[in-house]
Amino acid sequence: MIPLRVAFYVLFVVLGAIILVRMLAYGVRMETLTGIVLGGLLIALGVYRLTQVFRIGASRR
C-alpha cells in the first residue's frame, strides 16, 4: 500500500511540474494564473505527502 501511495505522490509532483511549465510557456498573465496556482499546489501537496510518508517510514525502522 505504501509504494502505491508514494507513486501517486510522485505523480502529483510530476503533473504539477508539467502544468506549471506549460502555463509559464504562455507567459505570466491573468489568464494563466489559475494554471500556475494549480501546478504549484500539486507540487506542494506531493512534496508534503512524500515527506510525511518518509518520516513515518523512518520512525518505524
C-alpha distance matrix in Angstrom:
0.0 3.8 5.6 5.3 6.4 8.8 10.1 10.9 12.6 14.5 15.5 16.9 19.0 20.2 21.2 22.8 24.8 25.9 27.1 28.8 30.6 31.7 33.1 34.9 36.5 38.4 39.5 39.0 40.7 40.3 38.8 36.0 35.1 32.5 30.6 31.0 29.6 26.6 25.8 26.2 24.1 21.2 21.5 21.9 18.8 16.6 18.2 18.1 14.3 13.9 16.4 14.7 11.4 13.8 16.1 13.7 12.6 16.4 17.5 15.5 17.2
3.8 0.0 3.8 5.4 5.1 6.2 8.6 9.9 10.6 12.3 14.1 15.4 16.8 18.4 19.9 21.1 22.8 24.4 25.7 27.1 28.8 30.3 31.7 33.0 34.9 37.0 37.7 37.1 39.0 38.8 37.7 34.6 33.6 31.2 29.4 29.3 27.9 25.3 24.1 24.1 22.2 19.4 19.2 19.4 16.6 14.2 15.3 15.2 11.6 10.6 12.9 11.5 7.9 10.0 12.5 10.5 9.3 13.0 14.5 13.0 14.6
5.6 3.8 0.0 3.8 5.4 5.0 6.1 8.7 9.9 10.5 12.2 14.3 15.5 16.4 18.1 19.9 21.1 22.4 24.2 25.7 27.0 28.5 30.2 31.5 33.0 35.3 36.3 36.1 38.1 38.2 36.9 33.7 33.1 30.8 28.6 28.5 27.6 24.9 23.3 23.6 22.2 19.0 18.6 19.4 17.1 14.0 15.2 16.0 12.7 10.9 13.7 13.4 9.8 11.1 14.3 13.1 11.2 14.5 16.7 15.4 16.2
5.3 5.4 3.8 0.0 3.8 5.4 5.0 6.3 8.7 9.9 10.5 12.5 14.5 15.3 16.3 18.3 20.1 20.9 22.4 24.2 25.7 26.8 28.4 30.2 31.6 33.6 34.8 34.6 36.4 36.3 34.7 31.7 31.2 28.7 26.5 26.8 25.9 22.9 21.6 22.4 20.7 17.4 17.7 18.8 16.0 13.3 15.3 16.1 12.6 11.7 15.0 14.4 11.3 13.5 16.5 15.2 14.1 17.5 19.5 18.2 19.5
6.4 5.1 5.4 3.8 0.0 3.8 5.4 5.1 6.2 8.6 9.7 10.6 12.7 14.3 15.2 16.5 18.6 19.9 21.0 22.5 24.5 25.7 26.9 28.6 30.4 32.3 33.2 32.6 34.3 34.1 32.7 29.8 28.9 26.4 24.5 24.6 23.3 20.5 19.5 19.8 17.8 14.8 15.1 15.6 12.7 10.3 12.3 12.6 9.0 8.7 12.0 11.1 8.5 11.2 13.9 12.8 12.5 15.9 17.6 16.9 18.7
8.8 6.2 5.0 5.4 3.8 0.0 3.8 5.4 5.1 6.1 8.5 9.8 10.8 12.3 14.1 15.3 16.7 18.4 20.0 21.1 22.7 24.4 25.8 27.0 28.8 31.0 31.8 31.3 33.4 33.5 32.4 29.2 28.3 26.2 24.1 23.7 22.8 20.2 18.6 18.7 17.3 14.2 13.6 14.4 12.2 9.0 10.3 11.4 8.4 6.5 10.0 10.2 7.5 9.2 12.5 12.3 11.4 14.3 16.6 16.4 17.5
10.1 8.6 6.1 5.0 5.4 3.8 0.0 3.8 5.5 5.2 6.1 8.7 10.0 10.5 12.1 14.1 15.4 16.3 18.2 19.8 21.1 22.4 24.2 25.6 27.0 29.3 30.4 30.4 32.4 32.6 31.1 27.9 27.5 25.4 22.9 22.9 22.4 19.5 17.7 18.5 17.5 14.0 13.7 15.4 13.4 10.0 11.9 13.7 11.0 9.5 13.1 13.7 11.2 12.7 16.2 16.1 15.0 17.8 20.3 19.9 20.8
10.9 9.9 8.7 6.3 5.1 5.4 3.8 0.0 3.8 5.5 4.9 6.3 8.8 9.8 10.3 12.1 14.2 15.1 16.2 18.1 19.9 20.9 22.3 24.1 25.7 27.5 28.7 28.4 30.1 30.0 28.4 25.4 24.9 22.4 20.2 20.5 19.7 16.6 15.3 16.4 14.8 11.3 11.9 13.5 11.0 8.2 11.1 12.5 9.8 9.5 13.3 13.5 11.7 14.0 17.0 16.8 16.5 19.4 21.5 21.4 22.8
12.6 10.6 9.9 8.7 6.2 5.1 5.5 3.8 0.0 3.8 5.2 5.0 6.5 8.8 9.9 10.6 12.5 14.4 15.4 16.5 18.5 20.1 21.1 22.5 24.5 26.5 27.1 26.6 28.5 28.5 27.3 24.2 23.3 21.1 19.0 18.7 17.7 15.1 13.6 13.8 12.3 9.2 9.0 10.1 7.9 4.6 7.3 8.8 6.6 6.2 10.0 10.7 9.6 11.7 14.4 14.9 15.0 17.5 19.6 20.1 21.5
14.5 12.3 10.5 9.9 8.6 6.1 5.2 5.5 3.8 0.0 3.8 5.4 5.2 6.3 8.6 9.8 10.7 12.4 14.3 15.3 16.6 18.5 20.1 21.1 22.7 25.1 25.9 25.7 28.0 28.5 27.3 23.9 23.4 21.7 19.0 18.5 18.2 15.8 13.5 13.9 13.5 10.1 8.9 11.1 10.0 6.3 7.9 10.7 9.3 7.6 11.1 12.8 11.5 12.5 15.7 16.7 16.2 18.3 20.9 21.5 22.3
15.5 14.1 12.2 10.5 9.7 8.5 6.1 4.9 5.2 3.8 0.0 3.8 5.4 5.0 6.0 8.3 9.8 10.4 12.1 13.9 15.3 16.4 18.1 19.7 21.1 23.2 24.5 24.5 26.5 26.8 25.2 21.9 21.9 19.8 17.0 17.2 17.2 14.2 12.1 13.6 13.1 9.3 9.3 12.1 10.8 7.8 10.4 13.0 11.5 10.8 14.4 15.7 14.5 16.0 19.1 19.8 19.4 21.8 24.3 24.6 25.6
16.9 15.4 14.3 12.5 10.6 9.8 8.7 6.3 5.0 5.4 3.8 0.0 3.8 5.5 5.3 5.9 8.5 9.9 10.5 12.0 14.2 15.4 16.3 18.0 19.9 21.7 22.6 22.2 24.0 24.0 22.6 19.4 18.9 16.7 14.3 14.3 13.8 10.9 9.1 10.3 9.4 5.6 6.3 8.8 7.4 5.2 8.5 10.6 9.8 10.1 13.3 14.5 14.2 16.1 18.6 19.5 19.8 22.0 24.2 24.9 26.3
19.0 16.8 15.5 14.5 12.7 10.8 10.0 8.8 6.5 5.2 5.4 3.8 0.0 3.8 5.6 5.1 6.2 8.7 10.0 10.4 12.2 14.3 15.4 16.3 18.3 20.5 21.0 20.7 23.0 23.5 22.5 19.0 18.4 17.0 14.4 13.5 13.4 11.3 8.5 9.0 9.2 6.1 4.4 7.5 7.8 5.2 6.8 10.0 10.2 9.6 12.3 14.5 14.5 15.5 18.0 19.6 19.8 21.4 23.8 25.0 26.0
20.2 18.4 16.4 15.3 14.3 12.3 10.5 9.8 8.8 6.3 5.0 5.5 3.8 0.0 3.8 5.4 5.1 6.2 8.7 9.9 10.6 12.3 14.3 15.4 16.6 19.1 20.2 20.5 22.9 23.8 22.3 18.8 18.9 17.7 14.5 14.0 14.8 12.5 9.4 10.9 11.9 8.7 7.5 11.1 11.4 8.8 10.4 13.8 13.7 12.7 15.6 17.8 17.3 18.1 21.0 22.5 22.2 23.9 26.6 27.5 28.2
21.2 19.9 18.1 16.3 15.2 14.1 12.1 10.3 9.9 8.6 6.0 5.3 5.6 3.8 0.0 3.8 5.4 5.0 6.1 8.5 9.9 10.6 12.2 14.1 15.4 17.3 18.7 19.0 20.8 21.4 19.6 16.2 16.6 14.9 11.6 12.0 12.8 10.0 7.5 10.1 10.7 7.4 7.9 11.5 11.4 9.7 12.2 15.0 14.8 14.7 17.7 19.4 19.2 20.5 23.2 24.4 24.5 26.5 28.9 29.7 30.8
22.8 21.1 19.9 18.3 16.5 15.3 14.1 12.1 10.6 9.8 8.3 5.9 5.1 5.4 3.8 0.0 3.8 5.4 5.2 6.0 8.6 9.9 10.6 12.1 14.2 16.0 16.7 16.3 18.3 18.8 17.5 14.1 13.8 12.3 9.4 8.9 9.5 7.2 4.0 6.3 7.4 4.8 5.0 8.6 9.4 8.6 10.6 13.2 13.9 14.2 16.7 18.5 19.0 20.3 22.5 24.0 24.6 26.2 28.5 29.7 31.0
24.8 22.8 21.1 20.1 18.6 16.7 15.4 14.2 12.5 10.7 9.8 8.5 6.2 5.1 5.4 3.8 0.0 3.8 5.5 5.0 6.1 8.5 9.9 10.4 12.2 14.7 15.3 15.5 18.1 19.3 18.2 14.5 14.6 14.1 10.8 9.6 11.2 9.9 6.2 7.6 10.0 8.2 6.7 10.3 12.0 10.7 11.7 14.8 15.9 15.5 17.6 20.1 20.5 21.1 23.5 25.4 25.6 26.9 29.5 30.9 31.7
25.9 24.4 22.4 20.9 19.9 18.4 16.3 15.1 14.4 12.4 10.4 9.9 8.7 6.2 5.0 5.4 3.8 0.0 3.8 5.4 5.2 6.1 8.6 9.9 10.7 13.1 14.6 15.5 17.7 19.0 17.3 13.7 14.8 14.1 10.4 10.3 12.5 10.8 7.5 10.3 12.4 10.3 9.9 13.6 14.7 13.4 15.0 18.0 18.6 18.3 20.8 23.1 23.1 24.0 26.6 28.2 28.2 29.8 32.4 33.5 34.3
27.1 25.7 24.2 22.4 21.0 20.0 18.2 16.2 15.4 14.3 12.1 10.5 10.0 8.7 6.1 5.2 5.5 3.8 0.0 3.8 5.6 5.2 6.1 8.5 10.0 11.3 12.8 13.2 14.9 15.7 13.9 10.4 11.4 10.4 6.7 7.3 9.5 7.7 5.2 8.6 10.5 9.1 9.8 13.1 14.1 13.8 15.7 18.2 19.0 19.4 21.8 23.7 24.1 25.4 27.7 29.2 29.6 31.3 33.6 34.9 36.0
28.8 27.1 25.7 24.2 22.5 21.1 19.8 18.1 16.5 15.3 13.9 12.0 10.4 9.9 8.5 6.0 5.0 5.4 3.8 0.0 3.8 5.5 5.2 6.1 8.6 10.3 10.7 10.7 13.1 14.3 13.3 9.6 10.0 10.1 6.8 5.3 8.1 7.8 4.8 6.8 9.9 9.5 9.2 12.0 14.0 14.0 15.1 17.6 19.1 19.4 21.2 23.5 24.4 25.2 27.3 29.2 29.8 31.0 33.4 35.0 36.0
30.6 28.8 27.0 25.7 24.5 22.7 21.1 19.9 18.5 16.6 15.3 14.2 12.2 10.6 9.9 8.6 6.1 5.2 5.6 3.8 0.0 3.8 5.5 5.1 6.2 9.0 9.9 11.1 13.9 15.9 14.8 11.1 12.4 13.1 9.7 8.5 11.7 11.5 8.5 10.3 13.5 12.8 11.9 15.0 17.2 16.5 17.3 20.3 21.7 21.4 23.3 25.9 26.5 27.0 29.3 31.4 31.6 32.7 35.3 36.8 37.5
31.7 30.3 28.5 26.8 25.7 24.4 22.4 20.9 20.1 18.5 16.4 15.4 14.3 12.3 10.6 9.9 8.5 6.1 5.2 5.5 3.8 0.0 3.8 5.5 5.2 7.1 9.3 11.1 13.0 14.8 12.9 9.6 11.9 12.2 8.7 8.9 12.4 11.7 9.5 12.2 14.9 14.1 14.2 17.3 19.0 18.5 19.9 22.7 23.8 23.8 26.0 28.2 28.7 29.6 31.9 33.7 34.0 35.4 37.9 39.3 40.1
33.1 31.7 30.2 28.4 26.9 25.8 24.2 22.3 21.1 20.1 18.1 16.3 15.4 14.3 12.2 10.6 9.9 8.6 6.1 5.2 5.5 3.8 0.0 3.8 5.3 5.5 6.9 7.8 9.4 11.1 9.4 5.9 8.2 9.1 6.0 6.1 9.8 10.0 8.6 10.9 13.7 13.7 14.2 16.7 18.6 18.9 20.2 22.5 24.0 24.5 26.4 28.5 29.4 30.4 32.4 34.3 34.9 36.2 38.5 40.1 41.2
34.9 33.0 31.5 30.2 28.6 27.0 25.6 24.1 22.5 21.1 19.7 18.0 16.3 15.4 14.1 12.1 10.4 9.9 8.5 6.1 5.1 5.5 3.8 0.0 3.8 5.2 4.9 6.2 9.1 11.7 11.1 7.7 9.3 11.3 8.8 7.3 11.0 12.1 10.2 11.5 14.8 15.3 14.9 17.2 19.7 19.9 20.5 23.0 24.9 25.1 26.6 29.0 30.1 30.7 32.6 34.8 35.4 36.4 38.8 40.6 41.4
36.5 34.9 33.0 31.6 30.4 28.8 27.0 25.7 24.5 22.7 21.1 19.9 18.3 16.6 15.4 14.2 12.2 10.7 10.0 8.6 6.2 5.2 5.3 3.8 0.0 3.8 5.4 8.5 10.8 13.7 12.5 9.7 12.2 14.0 11.3 10.6 14.4 15.1 13.1 14.8 18.1 18.0 17.6 20.4 22.6 22.4 23.2 25.9 27.6 27.5 29.3 31.8 32.6 33.1 35.3 37.4 37.7 38.7 41.3 43.0 43.6
38.4 37.0 35.3 33.6 32.3 31.0 29.3 27.5 26.5 25.1 23.2 21.7 20.5 19.1 17.3 16.0 14.7 13.1 11.3 10.3 9.0 7.1 5.5 5.2 3.8 0.0 3.8 6.9 8.0 10.8 9.4 7.4 10.5 12.6 10.6 10.6 14.2 15.1 14.0 15.9 18.8 19.2 19.4 21.8 23.9 24.3 25.3 27.7 29.3 29.7 31.4 33.7 34.7 35.5 37.5 39.5 40.1 41.2 43.6 45.3 46.2
39.5 37.7 36.3 34.8 33.2 31.8 30.4 28.7 27.1 25.9 24.5 22.6 21.0 20.2 18.7 16.7 15.3 14.6 12.8 10.7 9.9 9.3 6.9 4.9 5.4 3.8 0.0 3.8 6.0 9.5 9.4 7.5 9.5 12.5 11.2 10.0 13.5 15.3 14.2 15.2 18.4 19.4 19.2 21.2 23.7 24.3 24.9 27.1 29.2 29.6 31.0 33.3 34.6 35.3 37.0 39.2 40.0 40.9 43.1 45.1 46.0
39.0 37.1 36.1 34.6 32.6 31.3 30.4 28.4 26.6 25.7 24.5 22.2 20.7 20.5 19.0 16.3 15.5 15.5 13.2 10.7 11.1 11.1 7.8 6.2 8.5 6.9 3.8 0.0 3.8 7.0 8.2 6.3 6.9 10.4 10.1 8.4 11.2 13.7 13.3 13.6 16.5 18.2 18.2 19.5 22.1 23.3 23.7 25.5 27.8 28.6 29.6 31.8 33.5 34.3 35.6 37.9 39.0 39.8 41.8 43.9 45.0
40.7 39.0 38.1 36.4 34.3 33.4 32.4 30.1 28.5 28.0 26.5 24.0 23.0 22.9 20.8 18.3 18.1 17.7 14.9 13.1 13.9 13.0 9.4 9.1 10.8 8.0 6.0 3.8 0.0 3.8 5.4 5.5 6.3 9.8 10.4 9.8 12.1 14.5 14.9 15.6 17.9 19.8 20.4 21.6 23.8 25.3 26.1 27.5 29.7 30.9 32.0 33.9 35.6 36.7 38.0 40.0 41.3 42.3 44.1 46.2 47.5
40.3 38.8 38.2 36.3 34.1 33.5 32.6 30.0 28.5 28.5 26.8 24.0 23.5 23.8 21.4 18.8 19.3 19.0 15.7 14.3 15.9 14.8 11.1 11.7 13.7 10.8 9.5 7.0 3.8 0.0 3.8 5.6 5.2 8.1 10.0 10.1 11.3 13.7 15.1 15.7 17.3 19.5 20.7 21.5 23.3 25.2 26.3 27.3 29.4 31.0 32.1 33.6 35.5 36.9 37.9 39.8 41.3 42.5 44.1 46.0 47.7
38.8 37.7 36.9 34.7 32.7 32.4 31.1 28.4 27.3 27.3 25.2 22.6 22.5 22.3 19.6 17.5 18.2 17.3 13.9 13.3 14.8 12.9 9.4 11.1 12.5 9.4 9.4 8.2 5.4 3.8 0.0 3.8 5.6 7.1 8.3 9.7 11.4 12.7 14.1 15.7 17.2 18.6 20.2 21.6 23.0 24.6 26.2 27.4 29.0 30.5 32.1 33.5 35.1 36.6 38.0 39.6 41.0 42.4 44.1 45.8 47.5
36.0 34.6 33.7 31.7 29.8 29.2 27.9 25.4 24.2 23.9 21.9 19.4 19.0 18.8 16.2 14.1 14.5 13.7 10.4 9.6 11.1 9.6 5.9 7.7 9.7 7.4 7.5 6.3 5.5 5.6 3.8 0.0 3.8 5.6 5.4 6.3 8.7 10.0 10.8 12.4 14.3 15.6 16.8 18.4 20.1 21.4 22.8 24.3 26.0 27.3 28.9 30.5 31.9 33.3 34.8 36.6 37.8 39.1 41.0 42.7 44.2
35.1 33.6 33.1 31.2 28.9 28.3 27.5 24.9 23.3 23.4 21.9 18.9 18.4 18.9 16.6 13.8 14.6 14.8 11.4 10.0 12.4 11.9 8.2 9.3 12.2 10.5 9.5 6.9 6.3 5.2 5.6 3.8 0.0 3.8 5.5 5.1 6.2 8.5 9.9 10.6 12.2 14.2 15.5 16.4 18.1 20.0 21.2 22.2 24.2 25.8 27.0 28.5 30.3 31.7 32.8 34.6 36.1 37.4 39.0 40.9 42.5
32.5 31.2 30.8 28.7 26.4 26.2 25.4 22.4 21.1 21.7 19.8 16.7 17.0 17.7 14.9 12.3 14.1 14.1 10.4 10.1 13.1 12.2 9.1 11.3 14.0 12.6 12.5 10.4 9.8 8.1 7.1 5.6 3.8 0.0 3.8 5.4 5.1 6.0 8.6 9.9 10.4 12.2 14.3 15.2 16.2 18.2 19.9 20.7 22.2 24.1 25.7 26.8 28.4 30.2 31.4 32.8 34.4 35.9 37.4 39.1 40.9
30.6 29.4 28.6 26.5 24.5 24.1 22.9 20.2 19.0 19.0 17.0 14.3 14.4 14.5 11.6 9.4 10.8 10.4 6.7 6.8 9.7 8.7 6.0 8.8 11.3 10.6 11.2 10.1 10.4 10.0 8.3 5.4 5.5 3.8 0.0 3.8 5.4 5.0 6.1 8.5 9.8 10.5 12.3 14.1 15.2 16.5 18.3 19.7 21.1 22.4 24.3 25.7 27.0 28.6 30.2 31.7 32.9 34.5 36.3 37.8 39.4
31.0 29.3 28.5 26.8 24.6 23.7 22.9 20.5 18.7 18.5 17.2 14.3 13.5 14.0 12.0 8.9 9.6 10.3 7.3 5.3 8.5 8.9 6.1 7.3 10.6 10.6 10.0 8.4 9.8 10.1 9.7 6.3 5.1 5.4 3.8 0.0 3.8 5.5 5.2 6.1 8.6 10.0 10.8 12.2 14.2 15.5 16.7 18.2 20.1 21.2 22.7 24.4 26.0 27.2 28.6 30.5 31.7 32.9 34.8 36.6 38.1
29.6 27.9 27.6 25.9 23.3 22.8 22.4 19.7 17.7 18.2 17.2 13.8 13.4 14.8 12.8 9.5 11.2 12.5 9.5 8.1 11.7 12.4 9.8 11.0 14.4 14.2 13.5 11.2 12.1 11.3 11.4 8.7 6.2 5.1 5.4 3.8 0.0 3.8 5.5 5.1 6.0 8.6 9.9 10.4 12.0 14.1 15.3 16.1 18.1 19.8 21.0 22.4 24.2 25.7 26.8 28.5 30.1 31.4 32.9 34.8 36.5
26.6 25.3 24.9 22.9 20.5 20.2 19.5 16.6 15.1 15.8 14.2 10.9 11.3 12.5 10.0 7.2 9.9 10.8 7.7 7.8 11.5 11.7 10.0 12.1 15.1 15.1 15.3 13.7 14.5 13.7 12.7 10.0 8.5 6.0 5.0 5.5 3.8 0.0 3.8 5.5 5.1 6.1 8.6 9.8 10.5 12.2 14.2 15.2 16.4 18.2 20.0 21.1 22.5 24.3 25.7 27.1 28.5 30.1 31.7 33.2 35.0
25.8 24.1 23.3 21.6 19.5 18.6 17.7 15.3 13.6 13.5 12.1 9.1 8.5 9.4 7.5 4.0 6.2 7.5 5.2 4.8 8.5 9.5 8.6 10.2 13.1 14.0 14.2 13.3 14.9 15.1 14.1 10.8 9.9 8.6 6.1 5.2 5.5 3.8 0.0 3.8 5.5 5.2 6.3 8.6 10.0 10.7 12.4 14.2 15.6 16.6 18.5 20.2 21.3 22.7 24.4 26.1 27.1 28.6 30.5 32.1 33.5
26.2 24.1 23.6 22.4 19.8 18.7 18.5 16.4 13.8 13.9 13.6 10.3 9.0 10.9 10.1 6.3 7.6 10.3 8.6 6.8 10.3 12.2 10.9 11.5 14.8 15.9 15.2 13.6 15.6 15.7 15.7 12.4 10.6 9.9 8.5 6.1 5.1 5.5 3.8 0.0 3.8 5.5 5.2 6.1 8.6 10.0 10.7 12.1 14.3 15.4 16.6 18.4 20.1 21.2 22.5 24.5 25.8 26.9 28.7 30.6 32.1
24.1 22.2 22.2 20.7 17.8 17.3 17.5 14.8 12.3 13.5 13.1 9.4 9.2 11.9 10.7 7.4 10.0 12.4 10.5 9.9 13.5 14.9 13.7 14.8 18.1 18.8 18.4 16.5 17.9 17.3 17.2 14.3 12.2 10.4 9.8 8.6 6.0 5.1 5.5 3.8 0.0 3.8 5.4 5.0 6.0 8.4 9.8 10.3 12.1 14.0 15.3 16.4 18.2 19.9 21.0 22.5 24.2 25.6 27.0 28.8 30.6
21.2 19.4 19.0 17.4 14.8 14.2 14.0 11.3 9.2 10.1 9.3 5.6 6.1 8.7 7.4 4.8 8.2 10.3 9.1 9.5 12.8 14.1 13.7 15.3 18.0 19.2 19.4 18.2 19.8 19.5 18.6 15.6 14.2 12.2 10.5 10.0 8.6 6.1 5.2 5.5 3.8 0.0 3.8 5.5 5.2 6.1 8.6 9.8 10.6 12.1 14.3 15.4 16.5 18.3 20.0 21.3 22.4 24.2 25.9 27.3 29.0
21.5 19.2 18.6 17.7 15.1 13.6 13.7 11.9 9.0 8.9 9.3 6.3 4.4 7.5 7.9 5.0 6.7 9.9 9.8 9.2 11.9 14.2 14.2 14.9 17.6 19.4 19.2 18.2 20.4 20.7 20.2 16.8 15.5 14.3 12.3 10.8 9.9 8.6 6.3 5.2 5.4 3.8 0.0 3.8 5.5 5.2 6.1 8.5 10.0 10.5 12.3 14.3 15.4 16.5 18.3 20.1 21.0 22.3 24.4 26.1 27.4
21.9 19.4 19.4 18.8 15.6 14.4 15.4 13.5 10.1 11.1 12.1 8.8 7.5 11.1 11.5 8.6 10.3 13.6 13.1 12.0 15.0 17.3 16.7 17.2 20.4 21.8 21.2 19.5 21.6 21.5 21.6 18.4 16.4 15.2 14.1 12.2 10.4 9.8 8.6 6.1 5.0 5.5 3.8 0.0 3.8 5.5 5.2 6.0 8.6 9.9 10.7 12.3 14.3 15.5 16.5 18.5 20.0 21.0 22.6 24.7 26.2
18.8 16.6 17.1 16.0 12.7 12.2 13.4 11.0 7.9 10.0 10.8 7.4 7.8 11.4 11.4 9.4 12.0 14.7 14.1 14.0 17.2 19.0 18.6 19.7 22.6 23.9 23.7 22.1 23.8 23.3 23.0 20.1 18.1 16.2 15.2 14.2 12.0 10.5 10.0 8.6 6.0 5.2 5.5 3.8 0.0 3.8 5.5 5.1 6.1 8.5 10.0 10.6 12.3 14.3 15.4 16.6 18.3 20.0 21.3 22.9 24.9
16.6 14.2 14.0 13.3 10.3 9.0 10.0 8.2 4.6 6.3 7.8 5.2 5.2 8.8 9.7 8.6 10.7 13.4 13.8 14.0 16.5 18.5 18.9 19.9 22.4 24.3 24.3 23.3 25.3 25.2 24.6 21.4 20.0 18.2 16.5 15.5 14.1 12.2 10.7 10.0 8.4 6.1 5.2 5.5 3.8 0.0 3.8 5.5 5.3 6.1 8.6 9.9 10.6 12.3 14.2 15.5 16.4 18.2 20.1 21.4 23.0
18.2 15.3 15.2 15.3 12.3 10.3 11.9 11.1 7.3 7.9 10.4 8.5 6.8 10.4 12.2 10.6 11.7 15.0 15.7 15.1 17.3 19.9 20.2 20.5 23.2 25.3 24.9 23.7 26.1 26.3 26.2 22.8 21.2 19.9 18.3 16.7 15.3 14.2 12.4 10.7 9.8 8.6 6.1 5.2 5.5 3.8 0.0 3.8 5.5 5.1 6.2 8.7 9.9 10.6 12.2 14.3 15.3 16.3 18.3 20.2 21.4
18.1 15.2 16.0 16.1 12.6 11.4 13.7 12.5 8.8 10.7 13.0 10.6 10.0 13.8 15.0 13.2 14.8 18.0 18.2 17.6 20.3 22.7 22.5 23.0 25.9 27.7 27.1 25.5 27.5 27.3 27.4 24.3 22.2 20.7 19.7 18.2 16.1 15.2 14.2 12.1 10.3 9.8 8.5 6.0 5.1 5.5 3.8 0.0 3.8 5.5 5.3 6.4 8.8 10.1 10.7 12.5 14.4 15.4 16.8 18.8 20.6
14.3 11.6 12.7 12.6 9.0 8.4 11.0 9.8 6.6 9.3 11.5 9.8 10.2 13.7 14.8 13.9 15.9 18.6 19.0 19.1 21.7 23.8 24.0 24.9 27.6 29.3 29.2 27.8 29.7 29.4 29.0 26.0 24.2 22.2 21.1 20.1 18.1 16.4 15.6 14.3 12.1 10.6 10.0 8.6 6.1 5.3 5.5 3.8 0.0 3.8 5.4 5.0 6.2 8.7 9.8 10.7 12.3 14.2 15.5 16.9 18.9
13.9 10.6 10.9 11.7 8.7 6.5 9.5 9.5 6.2 7.6 10.8 10.1 9.6 12.7 14.7 14.2 15.5 18.3 19.4 19.4 21.4 23.8 24.5 25.1 27.5 29.7 29.6 28.6 30.9 31.0 30.5 27.3 25.8 24.1 22.4 21.2 19.8 18.2 16.6 15.4 14.0 12.1 10.5 9.9 8.5 6.1 5.1 5.5 3.8 0.0 3.8 5.4 5.1 6.2 8.6 10.0 10.5 12.2 14.3 15.6 16.9
16.4 12.9 13.7 15.0 12.0 10.0 13.1 13.3 10.0 11.1 14.4 13.3 12.3 15.6 17.7 16.7 17.6 20.8 21.8 21.2 23.3 26.0 26.4 26.6 29.3 31.4 31.0 29.6 32.0 32.1 32.1 28.9 27.0 25.7 24.3 22.7 21.0 20.0 18.5 16.6 15.3 14.3 12.3 10.7 10.0 8.6 6.2 5.3 5.4 3.8 0.0 3.8 5.5 5.2 6.0 8.6 9.8 10.4 12.2 14.3 15.7
14.7 11.5 13.4 14.4 11.1 10.2 13.7 13.5 10.7 12.8 15.7 14.5 14.5 17.8 19.4 18.5 20.1 23.1 23.7 23.5 25.9 28.2 28.5 29.0 31.8 33.7 33.3 31.8 33.9 33.6 33.5 30.5 28.5 26.8 25.7 24.4 22.4 21.1 20.2 18.4 16.4 15.4 14.3 12.3 10.6 9.9 8.7 6.4 5.0 5.4 3.8 0.0 3.8 5.5 5.1 6.2 8.5 9.9 10.7 12.5 14.7
11.4 7.9 9.8 11.3 8.5 7.5 11.2 11.7 9.6 11.5 14.5 14.2 14.5 17.3 19.2 19.0 20.5 23.1 24.1 24.4 26.5 28.7 29.4 30.1 32.6 34.7 34.6 33.5 35.6 35.5 35.1 31.9 30.3 28.4 27.0 26.0 24.2 22.5 21.3 20.1 18.2 16.5 15.4 14.3 12.3 10.6 9.9 8.8 6.2 5.1 5.5 3.8 0.0 3.8 5.5 5.3 6.1 8.6 10.1 10.9 12.8
13.8 10.0 11.1 13.5 11.2 9.2 12.7 14.0 11.7 12.5 16.0 16.1 15.5 18.1 20.5 20.3 21.1 24.0 25.4 25.2 27.0 29.6 30.4 30.7 33.1 35.5 35.3 34.3 36.7 36.9 36.6 33.3 31.7 30.2 28.6 27.2 25.7 24.3 22.7 21.2 19.9 18.3 16.5 15.5 14.3 12.3 10.6 10.1 8.7 6.2 5.2 5.5 3.8 0.0 3.8 5.4 4.9 6.0 8.5 9.9 10.9
16.1 12.5 14.3 16.5 13.9 12.5 16.2 17.0 14.4 15.7 19.1 18.6 18.0 21.0 23.2 22.5 23.5 26.6 27.7 27.3 29.3 31.9 32.4 32.6 35.3 37.5 37.0 35.6 38.0 37.9 38.0 34.8 32.8 31.4 30.2 28.6 26.8 25.7 24.4 22.5 21.0 20.0 18.3 16.5 15.4 14.2 12.2 10.7 9.8 8.6 6.0 5.1 5.5 3.8 0.0 3.8 5.4 5.1 6.2 8.7 10.3
13.7 10.5 13.1 15.2 12.8 12.3 16.1 16.8 14.9 16.7 19.8 19.5 19.6 22.5 24.4 24.0 25.4 28.2 29.2 29.2 31.4 33.7 34.3 34.8 37.4 39.5 39.2 37.9 40.0 39.8 39.6 36.6 34.6 32.8 31.7 30.5 28.5 27.1 26.1 24.5 22.5 21.3 20.1 18.5 16.6 15.5 14.3 12.5 10.7 10.0 8.6 6.2 5.3 5.4 3.8 0.0 3.8 5.5 5.2 6.4 9.0
12.6 9.3 11.2 14.1 12.5 11.4 15.0 16.5 15.0 16.2 19.4 19.8 19.8 22.2 24.5 24.6 25.6 28.2 29.6 29.8 31.6 34.0 34.9 35.4 37.7 40.1 40.0 39.0 41.3 41.3 41.0 37.8 36.1 34.4 32.9 31.7 30.1 28.5 27.1 25.8 24.2 22.4 21.0 20.0 18.3 16.4 15.3 14.4 12.3 10.5 9.8 8.5 6.1 4.9 5.4 3.8 0.0 3.8 5.5 5.3 6.7
16.4 13.0 14.5 17.5 15.9 14.3 17.8 19.4 17.5 18.3 21.8 22.0 21.4 23.9 26.5 26.2 26.9 29.8 31.3 31.0 32.7 35.4 36.2 36.4 38.7 41.2 40.9 39.8 42.3 42.5 42.4 39.1 37.4 35.9 34.5 32.9 31.4 30.1 28.6 26.9 25.6 24.2 22.3 21.0 20.0 18.2 16.3 15.4 14.2 12.2 10.4 9.9 8.6 6.0 5.1 5.5 3.8 0.0 3.8 5.5 5.5
17.5 14.5 16.7 19.5 17.6 16.6 20.3 21.5 19.6 20.9 24.3 24.2 23.8 26.6 28.9 28.5 29.5 32.4 33.6 33.4 35.3 37.9 38.5 38.8 41.3 43.6 43.1 41.8 44.1 44.1 44.1 41.0 39.0 37.4 36.3 34.8 32.9 31.7 30.5 28.7 27.0 25.9 24.4 22.6 21.3 20.1 18.3 16.8 15.5 14.3 12.2 10.7 10.1 8.5 6.2 5.2 5.5 3.8 0.0 3.8 5.5
15.5 13.0 15.4 18.2 16.9 16.4 19.9 21.4 20.1 21.5 24.6 24.9 25.0 27.5 29.7 29.7 30.9 33.5 34.9 35.0 36.8 39.3 40.1 40.6 43.0 45.3 45.1 43.9 46.2 46.0 45.8 42.7 40.9 39.1 37.8 36.6 34.8 33.2 32.1 30.6 28.8 27.3 26.1 24.7 22.9 21.4 20.2 18.8 16.9 15.6 14.3 12.5 10.9 9.9 8.7 6.4 5.3 5.5 3.8 0.0 3.8
17.2 14.6 16.2 19.5 18.7 17.5 20.8 22.8 21.5 22.3 25.6 26.3 26.0 28.2 30.8 31.0 31.7 34.3 36.0 36.0 37.5 40.1 41.2 41.4 43.6 46.2 46.0 45.0 47.5 47.7 47.5 44.2 42.5 40.9 39.4 38.1 36.5 35.0 33.5 32.1 30.6 29.0 27.4 26.2 24.9 23.0 21.4 20.6 18.9 16.9 15.7 14.7 12.8 10.9 10.3 9.0 6.7 5.5 5.5 3.8 0.0
